[in-house]
Amino acid sequence: MVTQKRKVRFNVGGKIFETTATTLSNASENSLFKAMLDGAWTAQYEEFGEYFIDRDPACFHVLLHLLQTGELLVPPTIPDTLLCREAHYYGLLDQVLSARSVELDGENLKLASSITGRTLLQDHSIIRASANGSCSIANGRVFHVYDWMLQELSIANLDYMKIVDMEWYDSTSILISGRKHSNPNTGGDGGGGIGLFNPQTAKLQHKFKLTQTSSSSSRSHGGDNQFSRTTPGNLAINNSNDKIFCCCKHDSYTKVGGIGVWDTTTGQQIDFLEGGYNSGLHNTFKLQWLPSNKCLVAAIRSPQSNRISIFDPRMKEMHSGHWEHNPYKLKHRGALVDAMGIEEMNCVCVIDENGFFGFFDLRGLGGESQMNRAWWSSEEEEKRERFPLPGEMVHIVPGGKPKLGWHGGKLFCSTNSAISVYCGSGFEWELASQVEPKNGGFIQDFSIGGDRLFSLHALQFNHYNINVWETPPSPLPPLFI
């Protein structure tokens, strides 16, 4: 075992480095250097008087300096992919990413990397960012997982299951809901399932089964309602209490809808929040858990109306505020395409297919009267001038459905091939910045995580792009000698 005060000598690719065991002790627990301190490599050191490592010496110098000072100084001659590959070998990748991480600032975004894939993106393609800066894509029956360097980790095909929603449960697990296609030729009867997958291998870790539904649906359909007769929909995660939520629709003419609740520790269903026949939960297109308010926000879209419903799982009650879709009186409004609860502002932000925003007081959802206080970005001429996204200025191309995001007190919105960032509150919103890649392609989805913004673009000739936007680090101050 190497003592803390002893010098340690390395021969890396023919270049000699000397350091101390104290410096090596700054490495993470699962690193190669920790193994050296624990005596795993003692025999080699006693025989040769040094550790020989057949790796890149320039990268080793950068990593050794990181352990010595905590600073990551990378020469321009070393590509990020090479440095990360070497850091992964030594078990220092997490420390490298932490050292180079800069908090994402929506007003200062720079395209950091981009990759192109070759497949036709379907209408409901999804991209999700993880907390460690990696990402996953779901397209039809297939999902891909990419690491921090946008190297493909795994790919899986769910056969006859079309992916409905996908969320990162944590850095080691991806939650996916899918539905089967009814096919009389193959005997398929619809339905679907929810699974937890390993992002490294794309292997199924656990399948969550729907073992009970509402009492009304049990009486109507024989009591035992498995996923073969129930279609799962959008997902939400409550990590603090190890729970997941999923909208469920019974495959029948009754259109029974509700929200299933599972305990991820046991893997068992623990509750079912019934919405009732007229709740419209079977048409939910967005489900979100609000940790501070301890409630669920369900955004519902149907030909008759658009609706926002608030669920408190503890009370098993739904407070629904909705506004009717009337194409004659509200010609500037279309069907909702995205919704997002913003706890910092105590509101729910929604956007329709024409790019119009609406903000609804989260504390006041409970009736039609509360909806009268909602504000749409084009409601009045003076408000239209204040808001930078009036409908007549935005032409939404087919397939380019607007998406919403929130990070660092700023509102993110994608329209066509660009992502716009807004600052403000209430009726006062200003365009802070806008990013758009040179290759264009309308945005299917975007996601924020790990101090990175990921956007998924559909291109011509059955190609797609994943673009990664970051906030560049501040330049080092000049040295005065």
Helices and strands as residue ranges (DSSP letters): E 7-12, E 15-20, H 21-24, H 32-37, H 42-48, E 51-53, H 57-69, H 80-90, H 93-100, E 110-118, E 126-129, E 135-139, E 142-146, E 152-157, E 161-170, E 173-180, E 192-197, E 204-208, H 215-220, E 230-238, G 239-241, E 243-250, E 257-263, E 268-274, G 281-283, E 284-290, E 295-301, E 305-312, E 317-324, E 336-342, G 343-345, E 347-352, E 357-361, H 368-371, E 375-376, H 381-386, G 391-393, E 403-407, E 410-415, E 418-425, E 428-435, E 443-449, E 452-458, E 463-470
